[in-house]
């Protein structure tokens, strides 16, 4: 039980956190999962690099992650990305 207290995303919280992601954030997350850097994602989605980085920061905050790689892992665990 103590292990779950130190995890960045609580057990039941992760699923509801995934539900908080916007359509744009999900698009960015999926593009990142395909191996894209912020620059590549920006070009692919026809957005600025700054906009992509804002989405990435928002995704990490909503999922309770400190890195984009952690956010991708949480999304993968919940079936949002392959």
N, C-alpha and C positions, 0 to 999 in steps of 0.2 A: 504494500500500500504506500509506503514511503517513496518508492521509485516514481509513482505517478505524481507525487507532490512536487518533484523537481523538474518534470518534463515541461518544455516551453508551452505545449498545448495540452490541456487537460483532456481526458478520454472523451467525454461527451461534447466538449467544446469544439473539437476539430471538425466534426460534421457540420455543426451550425456555422462555423467560421467559413467553411467552403461555400455554404449557401449565401454568405454575405458578399461574395465576389461578384462584380458587375460583368456584363457581357464582354466589355472591352478588356477587363483584367483577365478573364478566362482566355480570350484570344491571345493576349500577350504571354500568358503562362504556357499555352500550348505551343506558341512559336518558340519560346525559350526552350521548351522540352525537345524540340526538333534540332536543338544545338545552336540556336541563334544567339549572337551577341546582341546587345541593345541596338547597335548600328544595323545589323542584319534584320532584326525584328522591325525596326522603324521603317526600313525600306520595304519589307514584305507587307506590312500593314498600312503603308503610306501615311505614317505619322512621324513626328519629329523624335529624335533621340531623347530629348528632354521629356516629352510626353510618355515615352516608353519607360523611362527611369522613374517618373512619378507613379506610373501604374505598378511597377515592380516594388517600389517602396510601400505602396498601399497594400499590395498583395501580402508582402512580408508582415506588415503590421496586423492585418486581419487574421492571418494564419498563425501569428505569434512566433514568427521565425526571425532569425538574425541574418540569414543569407538567402540568396535566391535559390541556392542548391537545396537548402532545407525546405523552402517553399515547394520546390519541385517534388521533393520526397513526400511531403504531406499530400500534395495533389495526386501523386501516383498511388499512395496508400488508399486513397478514397475513390480511386477509379476515374478521376477527372482527366488524367492523361495516361498514356500507355507507357 
